Amino acid sequence: MYPVSDRFLRRLAESHRPVTEVLLIRTDGEVVPLEHTGGSVSADRGQAIRRTCTVTIADVSLIPRTPADQLAMYGARLRISRGVDYGDGSQELVPLGVFRLDSVEGDPTDGPVTLTGKDISVCVTDDRFTAPYRATTTAVGAIETLILRSLPDATVIATAVDAAIGSRTWDVEADPWAAVQEIAASVGAVCFANPDGIFTIATLPDLLTTDPAWAVEASEGGVYVRGSRGMSADRVYNGVLARGEGAEANTAPVQWLATDADADSPTYWGGPFGRRPMFYSSSTLTSVNACQAAANLKLAAGRAPNAKGDFSALPNPALECGDVIRVTHPDGLRELHQVQSFSVPLDEGGDFPIATISAKEDA
């Protein structure tokens, strides 16, 4: 979860006035506050571009007429935040993302005007290779080089353990952001643009060993609004065979089979669910350890839908995809859930839906 004060988290469950901020960052560097009437920021770790935004404004004069207008979609960005007004003259704002402005449209007479954008990782994915591209060295170094190729002023940080990768060449027209994710998988990680617009290489927190970042409780003073719980076997896998194809470097092939080894899991490998493997291969995998890291990463996603939840809570703009949250249902059942997606409203009365990718009963 994005770092916030204890006061902030307590106030979310109390009566308070939310505040939102939308800043337009023009291509000349000027930062302009935009008066807005609503919108939302959505985050989903299952999507290639993790964060997207929609902002509504009333001022129809902001609809661009020429490429030089301030809301023209030729490099402008939006920086969006939501927070709490404490009523004592102080506020605490939490960033929701830095977005490339992609469209501005609306009725030129009556409005409203709708702005849409995607987080800045879209700049990497749109910068397709115009010549064969070869990556080597280490995972973090190769990812940083790919990102800086498209965004020279970007900041890249890594909390995942770095390791050497095998040589890998992508063809003309290939997606550089997909290449970033393939390289990150070799160290059991993913890469995304965080709410500050900083590119982060990190592993997914473990549901069973990570302290919950937030409590969603159906009790007096809690933030729980409503929820549902279910299971699905659709596109669920309980094993992943990751293989390294070292043809470019003329290295011996390596592999690792990761399976659901939890005998109490409904998708236990060899249990009543059966064996349902999926397969992943990349020439970036040059060792058994790299194959193991990639296999474990893919397995965490592959078996996750066996238990899922959909909840609605009072909005928490500090929440991030992958966070572990403790949910207490109206009947007293407590569960640990891992956040898959959510949508933060930019108005006072907006709903805050949260979808989770896995759940375990919490004692």
SENUTI-487896 format. One record per residue (C-alpha): x, y, z; residue in one letter; residue number from 1. Coordinates in steps of 0.25 Angstrom, whole numbers, plus 5000, padded with zeros to 4 digits. Layout:
# residues N
BABA      x      y      z   code   pos
BABA      X      Y      Z      A   NUM
...
This chain:
# residues 363
BABA      x      y      z   code   pos
BABA   5000   5000   5000      M     1
BABA   5005   5014   4997      Y     2
BABA   5011   5020   5010      P     3
BABA   5001   5028   5018      V     4
BABA   4999   5032   5032      S     5
BABA   4991   5025   5042      D     6
BABA   4982   5037   5043      R     7
BABA   4979   5035   5029      F     8
BABA   4974   5021   5030      L     9
BABA   4966   5024   5042      R    10
BABA   4959   5035   5035      R    11
BABA   4955   5027   5023      L    12
BABA   4945   5020   5032      A    13
BABA   4940   5033   5039      E    14
BABA   4932   5044   5033      S    15
BABA   4941   5053   5025      H    16
BABA   4942   5061   5012      R    17
BABA   4950   5055   5001      P    18
BABA   4959   5064   4992      V    19
BABA   4964   5061   4978      T    20
BABA   4974   5067   4970      E    21
BABA   4976   5066   4955      V    22
BABA   4988   5073   4949      L    23
BABA   4991   5075   4934      L    24
BABA   5006   5074   4931      I    25
BABA   5008   5081   4918      R    26
BABA   5019   5078   4908      T    27
BABA   5026   5091   4911      D    28
BABA   5026   5087   4926      G    29
BABA   5015   5096   4931      E    30
BABA   5006   5089   4941      V    31
BABA   4992   5094   4941      V    32
BABA   4981   5089   4951      P    33
BABA   4968   5085   4944      L    34
BABA   4955   5087   4951      E    35
BABA   4947   5074   4950      H    36
BABA   4934   5069   4953      T    37
BABA   4937   5054   4954      G    38
BABA   4943   5042   4948      G    39
BABA   4951   5030   4953      S    40
BABA   4965   5023   4953      V    41
BABA   4965   5008   4951      S    42
BABA   4976   4998   4954      A    43
BABA   4977   4984   4950      D    44
BABA   4989   4975   4951      R    45
BABA   4984   4966   4940      G    46
BABA   4985   4976   4929      Q    47
BABA   4997   4980   4922      A    48
BABA   4995   4995   4925      I    49
BABA   4992   4994   4940      R    50
BABA   4985   5008   4942      R    51
BABA   4975   5016   4934      T    52
BABA   4968   5028   4936      C    53
BABA   4955   5036   4932      T    54
BABA   4953   5050   4937      V    55
BABA   4941   5059   4934      T    56
BABA   4941   5074   4933      I    57
BABA   4931   5084   4931      A    58
BABA   4939   5095   4923      D    59
BABA   4936   5092   4908      V    60
BABA   4946   5103   4904      S    61
BABA   4957   5092   4908      L    62
BABA   4953   5083   4896      I    63
BABA   4965   5085   4887      P    64
BABA   4963   5091   4873      R    65
BABA   4977   5091   4869      T    66
BABA   4990   5083   4872      P    67
BABA   4995   5094   4880      A    68
BABA   4983   5095   4890      D    69
BABA   4987   5091   4904      Q    70
BABA   4979   5078   4904      L    71
BABA   4984   5074   4891      A    72
BABA   4988   5059   4892      M    73
BABA   5002   5060   4887      Y    74
BABA   5010   5057   4899      G    75
BABA   5002   5064   4910      A    76
BABA   5001   5056   4924      R    77
BABA   4991   5056   4935      L    78
BABA   4995   5054   4950      R    79
BABA   4984   5050   4959      I    80
BABA   4982   5049   4974      S    81
BABA   4972   5047   4984      R    82
BABA   4972   5049   4999      G    83
BABA   4966   5054   5012      V    84
BABA   4963   5068   5017      D    85
BABA   4964   5067   5032      Y    86
BABA   4956   5080   5034      G    87
BABA   4967   5087   5042      D    88
BABA   4973   5093   5030      G    89
BABA   4982   5081   5026      S    90
BABA   4980   5071   5015      Q    91
BABA   4987   5058   5012      E    92
BABA   4987   5054   4997      L    93
BABA   4991   5041   4991      V    94
BABA   4996   5039   4977      P    95
BABA   4987   5031   4968      L    96
BABA   4996   5031   4955      G    97
BABA   5003   5038   4944      V    98
BABA   4996   5037   4931      F    99
BABA   4998   5040   4917      R   100
BABA   4986   5048   4912      L   101
BABA   4980   5040   4900      D   102
BABA   4967   5046   4897      S   103
BABA   4958   5058   4900      V   104
BABA   4944   5059   4895      E   105
BABA   4930   5064   4898      G   106
BABA   4919   5073   4894      D   107
BABA   4925   5086   4890      P   108
BABA   4913   5094   4894      T   109
BABA   4907   5087   4906      D   110
BABA   4919   5078   4911      G   111
BABA   4923   5071   4919      P   112
BABA   4937   5068   4914      V   113
BABA   4943   5054   4916      T   114
BABA   4958   5052   4917      L   115
BABA   4964   5038   4917      T   116
BABA   4978   5033   4919      G   117
BABA   4987   5021   4922      K   118
BABA   4999   5020   4931      D   119
BABA   5012   5024   4925      I   120
BABA   5016   5009   4922      S   121
BABA   5008   5011   4910      V   122
BABA   5019   5020   4904      C   123
BABA   5028   5007   4905      V   124
BABA   5018   4998   4898      T   125
BABA   5015   5008   4887      D   126
BABA   5029   5009   4883      D   127
BABA   5030   4996   4875      R   128
BABA   5043   4991   4870      F   129
BABA   5046   4996   4856      T   130
BABA   5058   4987   4856      A   131
BABA   5062   4974   4863      P   132
BABA   5065   4976   4877      Y   133
BABA   5074   4968   4885      R   134
BABA   5075   4968   4901      A   135
BABA   5085   4961   4910      T   136
BABA   5093   4964   4923      T   137
BABA   5084   4964   4935      T   138
BABA   5069   4965   4937      A   139
BABA   5069   4979   4943      V   140
BABA   5079   4984   4934      G   141
BABA   5071   4979   4922      A   142
BABA   5058   4985   4927      I   143
BABA   5064   4998   4930      E   144
BABA   5070   4999   4916      T   145
BABA   5057   4996   4910      L   146
BABA   5049   5006   4918      I   147
BABA   5060   5017   4916      L   148
BABA   5059   5015   4901      R   149
BABA   5045   5020   4901      S   150
BABA   5045   5029   4913      L   151
BABA   5060   5035   4915      P   152
BABA   5055   5043   4928      D   153
BABA   5049   5031   4934      A   154
BABA   5052   5025   4948      T   155
BABA   5054   5010   4950      V   156
BABA   5055   5003   4963      I   157
BABA   5056   4989   4967      A   158
BABA   5052   4981   4979      T   159
BABA   5053   4968   4972      A   160
BABA   5067   4960   4973      V   161
BABA   5075   4963   4960      D   162
BABA   5081   4951   4952      A   163
BABA   5087   4949   4938      A   164
BABA   5078   4946   4927      I   165
BABA   5080   4938   4914      G   166
BABA   5081   4945   4900      S   167
BABA   5068   4948   4894      R   168
BABA   5064   4955   4881      T   169
BABA   5051   4961   4878      W   170
BABA   5046   4963   4864      D   171
BABA   5042   4976   4857      V   172
BABA   5028   4981   4862      E   173
BABA   5029   4973   4875      A   174
BABA   5024   4980   4888      D   175
BABA   5035   4985   4897      P   176
BABA   5026   4985   4909      W   177
BABA   5023   4970   4907      A   178
BABA   5038   4968   4906      A   179
BABA   5040   4975   4919      V   180
BABA   5030   4966   4926      Q   181
BABA   5037   4954   4919      E   182
BABA   5050   4958   4925      I   183
BABA   5044   4961   4939      A   184
BABA   5038   4947   4939      A   185
BABA   5052   4941   4939      S   186
BABA   5054   4947   4953      V   187
BABA   5040   4944   4957      G   188
BABA   5036   4958   4956      A   189
BABA   5027   4968   4949      V   190
BABA   5029   4982   4945      C   191
BABA   5019   4993   4946      F   192
BABA   5018   5008   4947      A   193
BABA   5014   5012   4961      N   194
BABA   5005   5023   4966      P   195
BABA   5017   5033   4965      D   196
BABA   5020   5029   4951      G   197
BABA   5033   5021   4955      I   198
BABA   5035   5008   4948      F   199
BABA   5036   4997   4959      T   200
BABA   5041   4983   4957      I   201
BABA   5036   4975   4968      A   202
BABA   5031   4961   4972      T   203
BABA   5016   4958   4976      L   204
BABA   5015   4958   4992      P   205
BABA   5012   4944   4997      D   206
BABA   4997   4943   5003      L   207
BABA   5001   4934   5014      L   208
BABA   5014   4942   5019      T   209
BABA   5010   4956   5017      T   210
BABA   5004   4965   5027      D   211
BABA   4991   4971   5023      P   212
BABA   4992   4985   5018      A   213
BABA   4977   4989   5021      W   214
BABA   4965   4983   5029      A   215
BABA   4952   4983   5022      V   216
BABA   4942   4980   5033      E   217
BABA   4927   4979   5033      A   218
BABA   4926   4985   5047      S   219
BABA   4923   4998   5053      E   220
BABA   4934   5008   5049      G   221
BABA   4938   4998   5038      G   222
BABA   4939   5001   5023      V   223
BABA   4932   4989   5018      Y   224
BABA   4920   4992   5009      V   225
BABA   4916   4979   5002      R   226
BABA   4923   4967   4996      G   227
BABA   4922   4953   4990      S   228
BABA   4931   4941   4990      R   229
BABA   4932   4929   4980      G   230
BABA   4941   4919   4973      M   231
BABA   4944   4916   4958      S   232
BABA   4951   4906   4951      A   233
BABA   4952   4913   4938      D   234
BABA   4966   4915   4933      R   235
BABA   4972   4910   4946      V   236
BABA   4985   4903   4946      Y   237
BABA   4992   4896   4957      N   238
BABA   5005   4894   4950      G   239
BABA   5015   4902   4942      V   240
BABA   5027   4896   4934      L   241
BABA   5036   4907   4931      A   242
BABA   5047   4904   4921      R   243
BABA   5059   4912   4916      G   244
BABA   5062   4911   4901      E   245
BABA   5076   4915   4900      G   246
BABA   5078   4914   4885      A   247
BABA   5084   4928   4883      E   248
BABA   5095   4926   4893      A   249
BABA   5096   4911   4890      N   250
BABA   5094   4907   4904      T   251
BABA   5088   4894   4910      A   252
BABA   5073   4894   4912      P   253
BABA   5068   4896   4926      V   254
BABA   5054   4894   4932      Q   255
BABA   5046   4894   4945      W   256
BABA   5032   4889   4948      L   257
BABA   5025   4897   4959      A   258
BABA   5013   4891   4965      T   259
BABA   5002   4894   4976      D   260
BABA   5008   4886   4987      A   261
BABA   4998   4890   4998      D   262
BABA   4990   4878   5001      A   263
BABA   4979   4886   5007      D   264
BABA   4977   4894   4994      S   265
BABA   4966   4891   4985      P   266
BABA   4976   4891   4973      T   267
BABA   4986   4882   4980      Y   268
BABA   4995   4875   4969      W   269
BABA   4990   4861   4968      G   270
BABA   4978   4863   4977      G   271
BABA   4963   4862   4972      P   272
BABA   4965   4874   4963      F   273
BABA   4975   4866   4955      G   274
BABA   4987   4871   4948      R   275
BABA   4986   4883   4939      R   276
BABA   4999   4889   4935      P   277
BABA   5002   4901   4927      M   278
BABA   5015   4903   4919      F   279
BABA   5025   4915   4918      Y   280
BABA   5038   4917   4911      S   281
BABA   5048   4928   4908      S   282
BABA   5062   4928   4904      S   283
BABA   5064   4938   4916      T   284
BABA   5064   4926   4925      L   285
BABA   5078   4921   4926      T   286
BABA   5078   4913   4939      S   287
BABA   5069   4904   4948      V   288
BABA   5067   4916   4958      N   289
BABA   5062   4925   4947      A   290
BABA   5052   4915   4942      C   291
BABA   5048   4912   4956      Q   292
BABA   5045   4927   4959      A   293
BABA   5038   4929   4946      A   294
BABA   5030   4916   4948      A   295
BABA   5026   4921   4962      N   296
BABA   5022   4934   4957      L   297
BABA   5013   4928   4946      K   298
BABA   5007   4918   4956      L   299
BABA   5003   4929   4966      A   300
BABA   4994   4935   4955      A   301
BABA   4990   4922   4949      G   302
BABA   4984   4916   4962      R   303
BABA   4979   4929   4967      A   304
BABA   4965   4929   4962      P   305
BABA   4961   4916   4970      N   306
BABA   4956   4926   4981      A   307
BABA   4952   4940   4978      K   308
BABA   4944   4951   4984      G   309
BABA   4938   4964   4980      D   310
BABA   4936   4975   4990      F   311
BABA   4931   4989   4991      S   312
BABA   4937   4998   5002      A   313
BABA   4939   5012   5006      L   314
BABA   4950   5018   4996      P   315
BABA   4964   5016   5000      N   316
BABA   4973   5023   4989      P   317
BABA   4986   5017   4996      A   318
BABA   4982   5003   4992      L   319
BABA   4991   4996   4981      E   320
BABA   4990   4983   4973      C   321
BABA   4995   4971   4980      G   322
BABA   4993   4977   4994      D   323
BABA   4988   4967   5004      V   324
BABA   4975   4971   5011      I   325
BABA   4968   4965   5023      R   326
BABA   4953   4964   5020      V   327
BABA   4943   4962   5031      T   328
BABA   4929   4958   5026      H   329
BABA   4916   4962   5033      P   330
BABA   4915   4947   5038      D   331
BABA   4928   4949   5045      G   332
BABA   4936   4940   5035      L   333
BABA   4950   4946   5033      R   334
BABA   4959   4944   5021      E   335
BABA   4972   4949   5015      L   336
BABA   4970   4954   5000      H   337
BABA   4980   4958   4990      Q   338
BABA   4976   4970   4982      V   339
BABA   4974   4968   4967      Q   340
BABA   4967   4981   4963      S   341
BABA   4960   4993   4968      F   342
BABA   4954   5007   4963      S   343
BABA   4956   5019   4971      V   344
BABA   4945   5030   4969      P   345
BABA   4948   5045   4967      L   346
BABA   4935   5049   4973      D   347
BABA   4930   5049   4987      E   348
BABA   4919   5039   4986      G   349
BABA   4926   5029   4977      G   350
BABA   4927   5014   4979      D   351
BABA   4940   5006   4982      F   352
BABA   4939   4992   4976      P   353
BABA   4951   4983   4979      I   354
BABA   4953   4969   4972      A   355
BABA   4963   4959   4978      T   356
BABA   4970   4948   4972      I   357
BABA   4972   4938   4984      S   358
BABA   4967   4936   4998      A   359
BABA   4970   4928   5010      K   360
BABA   4962   4927   5023      E   361
BABA   4969   4935   5034      D   362
BABA   4969   4930   5048      A   363
